Amino acid sequence: MTSKYFSLFITFFWFQFMASQVAEEVEPPYYIKTITFKSNTNESELPILRLGERLQLEFDVLNNEEADFYYVIEHYDYDWTPSRLIKSRYLQGFDDQRIVNYENSFNTYQLYSHYRLQIPNNQTQLLVSGNYMMKIFDENGELMFSRKFMVYEDLATVGVAVKRSRDVRYINQKQSVDISIGSLNLNFVNPKQTVNVAIVQNNNLKTAITGLKPQYTLGNELLYKYDTETSFWGGNEYLFFENKNVRGANIGVQFFDLKDLYHNYLYTDIVRANRPYTYNPDINGNFLITALDTDNVDIEADYTILHFSLQHPEMLLDKNIHVYGNFNNYAITDDTKMTFNPDTNVYETRLLLKQGFYNYKYVVVDKNNNLDEGAISGNFDQTENNYKVLVYYRDLGGLYDKIIGVGEASSTLITN
């Protein structure tokens, strides 16, 4: 093989390899905090928006440099591999533009700059539905972080029902999701090839169930009534705290201290897996920035150091305990890892968080990064969980996967 053809072969192989890569979100460096990403019409921290609605990304930068940041938007298929669409087919205008809206913090111990980006804007508009990734770069072209979002069209109705597990071994620990999909606008030809779904529990894409095919077709209605494939562990209600007043005890906050920043010490938590389920209303892992005596919490809410503690025996060397929640996009990092204190016999860690109301729980992660959400909190079929179902459809001969509908249900309406 000549060097020319060998180079072409290597280039072709490289593009095929890159096209098959499943996109993963990149977590930000330590000085970028409080990333919120949502539709203006949907308060949940999972950015699902109807085509034409406004999307809003906000984040804080704590290095006090007023740096420049740029955004890039990429389109993906249902399985989060890059779609075959060129940019002009899914985006009108330009991306790779500087984020021009930012403000500096006011009257805070921790200095920071608050950045805000809205899509669509004068430079950028989205043209099609589907999976997207928002990537934020610094002025040197280095990727700072990325976040997934989804755009849908109202082309199908999506019915969602939460059932108790049909596996009697886990009837008191799991919840199952049944789905029905119908459309007056589309004819589902060969739906096992053209239709895909994703089921998301509590807005956490990292634990979503995908790859399911319809079991039954009744006319133009698709039904999913799996025994085990659509089952989630029920988990338990999230713990929570609120520190909108950093100079006093609040919900979940035992006492405070002022050093370089305010320190808030939470009450020591206990293991709930071996206790009966107790209803404790939560916001399903999310958080909300709040602060007393402020006109604009975006720039007037301060950052505090939160001290977490869990009463738990020291674990084996191949397992660790982490603080878990949407405050950092459900990421497992060195910051969320807890360490055992032999003097107090509790696990401890501390996190730098903006004032607000936060949900969190403790999870166990083994050496292979397998996460057990119920090891400390427990799993109960009574737990109130939110479920969202996204339906993807690709026309015969189509180049990309549309999202043709979104359904939602709460397990408060669970039935047998």
C-alpha positions in Angstrom: 0.0 0.0 0.0 1.4 3.4 -1.0 1.9 6.1 1.6 -0.8 8.2 0.0 -3.5 5.5 0.3 -2.2 4.5 3.8 -2.7 8.1 4.9 -6.2 8.1 3.5 -7.0 4.8 5.2 -5.7 6.1 8.6 -7.7 9.4 8.1 -10.9 7.4 7.3 -10.4 5.1 10.3 -9.9 8.1 12.6 -13.1 9.8 11.5 -15.0 6.5 11.9 -13.5 6.1 15.4 -14.4 9.6 16.5 -17.9 9.3 15.1 -18.5 6.2 17.2 -17.5 7.9 20.5 -20.2 8.4 23.1 -20.1 12.0 24.3 -19.6 12.5 28.1 -20.0 15.7 30.0 -16.7 17.4 31.1 -16.8 18.7 34.7 -15.4 22.2 35.3 -12.1 23.2 37.1 -12.3 24.0 40.8 -12.8 27.8 40.2 -16.0 27.4 38.2 -19.0 26.8 40.4 -22.8 26.8 40.5 -23.6 25.8 36.9 -27.3 26.1 36.3 -28.7 25.0 32.9 -32.4 25.0 32.1 -35.2 26.1 29.9 -36.8 29.4 30.9 -40.2 27.7 31.1 -39.0 24.7 33.1 -37.5 25.1 36.6 -36.1 21.6 36.7 -32.3 21.3 36.4 -32.6 19.0 33.3 -32.5 21.2 30.2 -35.3 19.9 28.0 -36.9 22.6 25.9 -39.4 22.8 23.1 -37.9 23.9 19.8 -38.0 27.7 19.8 -38.0 28.1 23.6 -35.2 29.9 25.3 -32.3 28.1 27.0 -30.3 29.7 29.8 -26.8 28.8 31.1 -25.4 30.5 34.2 -22.2 29.9 36.1 -19.8 31.6 38.5 -16.0 32.0 38.1 -14.1 32.5 41.3 -10.7 33.5 40.1 -11.5 37.3 40.0 -10.0 37.7 36.5 -13.1 38.6 34.4 -11.9 36.1 31.8 -13.5 35.6 28.4 -15.4 32.4 27.7 -16.8 31.1 24.4 -19.6 28.6 23.6 -19.8 25.9 21.0 -22.9 23.8 20.3 -22.8 20.3 18.8 -25.6 18.0 17.7 -25.8 14.3 18.6 -27.9 11.2 17.9 -30.1 9.4 20.4 -27.1 7.4 21.8 -24.9 10.6 22.2 -22.7 9.8 19.3 -22.1 12.7 16.9 -24.9 13.1 14.3 -24.2 13.4 10.6 -25.6 16.9 10.3 -23.2 19.7 9.3 -23.5 22.7 11.6 -25.5 24.8 9.1 -28.3 22.2 9.2 -28.9 22.4 12.9 -27.7 26.0 13.8 -28.6 29.3 12.2 -26.0 32.0 12.6 -22.7 31.2 14.4 -21.5 29.7 17.6 -17.9 30.0 19.0 -19.0 33.4 20.3 -17.9 35.2 23.4 -20.3 35.2 26.4 -20.8 38.9 26.8 -23.2 39.0 29.7 -21.5 38.9 33.1 -21.5 40.8 36.4 -19.1 40.9 39.3 -20.2 39.9 42.8 -21.2 42.6 45.2 -20.6 42.8 49.0 -19.4 39.2 49.3 -16.4 37.6 51.0 -15.8 35.4 48.0 -15.2 37.5 44.9 -16.6 36.0 41.7 -18.0 36.9 38.3 -21.4 35.6 37.3 -21.8 34.7 33.6 -25.1 34.3 31.7 -25.8 32.9 28.2 -29.2 32.6 26.5 -30.0 30.6 23.4 -31.4 31.7 21.0 -29.7 35.0 20.8 -28.7 37.5 18.0 -25.9 35.2 16.9 -27.2 31.7 17.4 -30.5 29.9 16.8 -31.3 26.2 16.8 -33.1 24.7 13.8 -33.8 21.1 14.7 -34.7 18.9 17.6 -32.5 16.3 19.2 -29.6 15.9 21.6 -27.1 18.7 22.0 -23.9 19.5 23.9 -23.0 23.0 25.1 -19.2 23.3 25.4 -17.6 26.3 27.1 -14.0 27.2 26.2 -11.6 29.8 27.7 -9.8 32.4 25.5 -7.0 29.9 24.9 -9.3 27.4 23.4 -9.2 25.0 26.4 -12.4 23.2 27.2 -13.7 24.3 30.6 -16.8 22.2 30.9 -19.7 20.8 28.8 -23.4 20.2 29.5 -26.0 18.1 27.6 -29.4 19.5 26.7 -32.3 18.2 24.7 -34.7 20.0 22.2 -38.0 18.4 21.3 -41.0 18.9 19.0 -44.6 18.2 19.9 -45.2 15.5 17.3 -46.2 12.6 19.6 -48.1 12.1 22.9 -46.1 10.2 25.5 -48.0 8.4 28.3 -45.9 7.5 31.4 -47.1 5.4 34.3 -45.1 4.4 37.4 -45.7 0.8 38.6 -44.4 -1.3 41.5 -41.8 -3.8 40.4 -43.1 -6.9 38.7 -40.2 -8.8 40.2 -41.5 -9.9 43.6 -38.0 -9.9 45.0 -37.8 -6.1 44.7 -41.4 -5.1 45.0 -40.7 -3.0 48.1 -37.4 -1.5 46.6 -37.9 -0.8 42.9 -40.2 1.3 40.7 -41.0 0.4 37.1 -42.0 2.7 34.2 -44.6 1.8 31.6 -44.7 3.9 28.4 -47.2 4.4 25.6 -46.4 6.5 22.5 -49.0 7.7 19.9 -49.0 10.3 17.1 -51.4 11.8 14.7 -48.6 13.3 12.7 -46.3 10.3 12.2 -46.8 6.8 11.0 -44.4 4.5 12.9 -43.0 2.4 10.2 -40.6 -0.3 11.5 -40.6 1.3 15.0 -38.0 -1.2 16.4 -35.5 0.5 14.1 -36.8 4.1 13.9 -37.9 4.8 17.5 -35.8 5.0 20.7 -36.6 6.1 24.2 -34.7 7.4 27.2 -36.1 7.2 30.7 -34.6 9.7 33.2 -35.1 9.5 37.0 -34.9 12.7 39.0 -33.3 14.7 36.1 -30.1 12.6 36.3 -28.9 11.7 32.8 -26.1 9.5 34.3 -28.5 6.9 35.4 -30.9 7.0 32.4 -32.2 3.8 30.9 -31.9 3.7 27.1 -31.9 1.2 24.2 -35.4 -0.1 24.7 -37.6 -1.3 21.9 -41.4 -1.2 21.8 -42.9 -4.6 22.9 -46.3 -4.1 21.3 -47.8 -2.1 18.5 -51.6 -1.4 18.6 -52.4 0.5 15.4 -50.1 3.6 15.6 -49.6 3.2 19.4 -46.3 1.8 20.8 -46.4 0.1 24.2 -43.5 -0.6 26.6 -44.5 -2.8 29.6 -41.2 -4.5 30.6 -40.8 -6.5 33.8 -37.3 -5.6 34.7 -35.7 -3.5 31.9 -37.5 -0.3 32.8 -37.1 -0.7 36.6 -35.2 1.8 38.8 -34.1 1.4 42.4 -36.6 3.5 44.4 -33.9 5.2 46.5 -34.9 7.5 49.4 -35.8 11.1 49.7 -32.9 13.4 49.6 -31.5 15.1 52.7 -31.4 18.9 52.5 -30.2 22.1 54.1 -30.7 25.8 53.6 -28.1 28.5 54.5 -29.7 31.6 53.0 -28.6 33.3 56.3 -25.0 32.4 56.7 -24.8 34.2 60.1 -27.1 31.8 62.0 -28.4 28.3 62.2 -30.8 27.3 59.5 -32.6 24.2 58.3 -30.0 21.4 58.6 -27.3 23.8 59.8 -26.1 23.2 63.4 -23.8 26.2 63.8 -21.5 28.6 61.8 -18.1 30.2 62.0 -16.4 33.0 60.2 -12.8 32.6 59.0 -11.7 33.7 55.6 -15.2 32.7 54.5 -18.3 31.7 56.5 -18.3 28.0 57.5 -21.6 26.2 58.0 -21.6 22.9 59.9 -24.4 20.6 59.1 -25.9 18.1 61.6 -24.3 14.7 61.5 -26.4 12.4 59.3 -27.1 8.7 60.0 -27.5 5.6 57.8 -31.2 5.2 56.7 -31.0 1.9 54.8 -31.8 -0.1 57.9 -34.7 2.2 59.0 -38.3 2.4 57.9 -39.2 4.8 55.1 -40.2 8.2 56.3 -41.8 10.7 53.9 -39.6 13.8 53.7 -40.5 16.2 50.8 -37.5 17.1 48.7 -36.8 18.6 45.2 -35.4 15.4 43.8 -31.7 16.2 44.1 -31.8 19.8 42.8 -30.8 23.1 44.4 -32.0 26.7 44.5 -29.8 29.8 45.1 -31.4 31.9 47.9 -30.0 34.6 50.2 -31.6 36.9 52.8 -31.5 40.7 52.4 -30.4 40.7 48.8 -31.8 42.2 45.6 -30.0 40.0 43.1 -28.9 36.6 44.4 -26.9 36.0 41.2 -24.2 38.4 42.4 -25.0 39.0 46.1 -25.3 35.5 47.4 -22.0 34.5 49.0 -20.0 31.3 48.9 -19.7 29.3 52.1 -17.8 26.2 53.2 -20.3 23.5 54.1 -19.1 20.7 56.5 -20.8 17.3 55.9 -20.6 14.5 58.4 -22.0 10.9 58.4 -22.1 8.5 61.2 -20.9 5.3 59.6 -18.3 2.6 60.4 -15.0 2.7 58.4 -15.5 0.9 55.1 -13.3 -1.5 53.2 -10.4 -0.1 51.3 -12.0 -0.6 47.9 -15.1 1.5 48.6 -15.6 5.2 49.3 -18.5 7.4 50.4 -19.4 10.5 48.4 -21.8 13.4 48.8 -24.2 13.2 45.8 -26.6 15.7 44.2 -27.2 18.0 41.3 -25.2 20.8 42.9 -22.3 19.4 40.8 -24.3 17.6 38.1 -24.2 14.3 40.1 -20.4 14.0 39.5 -18.2 11.8 41.6 -15.0 13.8 42.3 -12.2 14.2 44.8 -14.1 17.1 46.4 -17.2 15.0 47.1 -15.2 12.1 48.6 -15.5 11.7 52.4 -12.7 10.7 54.7 -13.0 8.7 57.9 -12.1 10.5 61.1 -11.0 7.9 63.7 -11.3 10.4 66.5 -15.0 11.0 66.0 -15.9 7.8 64.1 -17.6 9.7 61.4 -17.0 10.4 57.7 -16.3 14.0 56.9 -15.8 16.3 53.9 -16.4 20.0 53.1 -17.7 21.7 49.9 -17.6 25.3 48.7 -21.2 26.1 47.8 -23.2 29.2 47.1 -25.9 30.2 49.5 -29.1 28.4 48.9 -31.4 25.4 49.4 -29.7 22.1 48.5 -30.6 18.5 48.2 -28.0 15.8 48.8 -27.5 12.2 49.8 -24.6 9.8 50.5 -23.6 7.1 48.0 -21.0 4.3 48.0 -18.6 4.1 45.1 -16.3 1.0 44.6 -12.9 0.9 43.0 -14.5 0.4 39.5 -16.6 3.5 39.9 -19.8 1.5 40.3 -22.2 3.7 42.3 -24.7 2.3 44.9 -27.2 5.0 45.7 -29.2 3.0 48.2 -26.3 1.5 50.3 -26.6 4.3 52.9 -30.0 5.9 52.1 -31.9 2.7 51.4 -34.3 1.8 48.5 -38.1 2.1 49.0 -41.0 1.8 46.6 -42.8 4.6 48.4 -40.1 7.2 47.6 -41.3 10.1 45.5 -39.3 10.2 42.3 -39.8 12.1 39.1 -39.6 10.3 35.7 -39.2 11.9 32.3 -39.4 9.9 29.0 -37.8 11.3 25.8 -38.9 9.7 22.5 -36.5 9.8 19.5 -37.5 9.2 15.9 -35.5 8.9 12.7 -37.3 9.1 9.4 -36.5 6.3 6.9 -33.4 7.6 5.2 -33.1 10.4 7.7 -29.7 11.9 8.8 -30.5 12.5 12.5 -32.7 11.5 15.5 -35.5 14.0 16.3 -37.0 14.2 19.7 -40.7 14.0 18.9 -42.2 14.0 22.4 -41.6 14.2 26.1 -43.7 12.5 28.9 -43.5 12.9 32.7 -44.9 11.2 35.8 -44.3 11.1 39.5 -44.2 8.0 41.6 -46.7 9.5 44.0 -49.2 8.0 41.6 -47.6 4.5 41.7 -49.9 1.6 41.2 -49.5 -2.2 41.0 
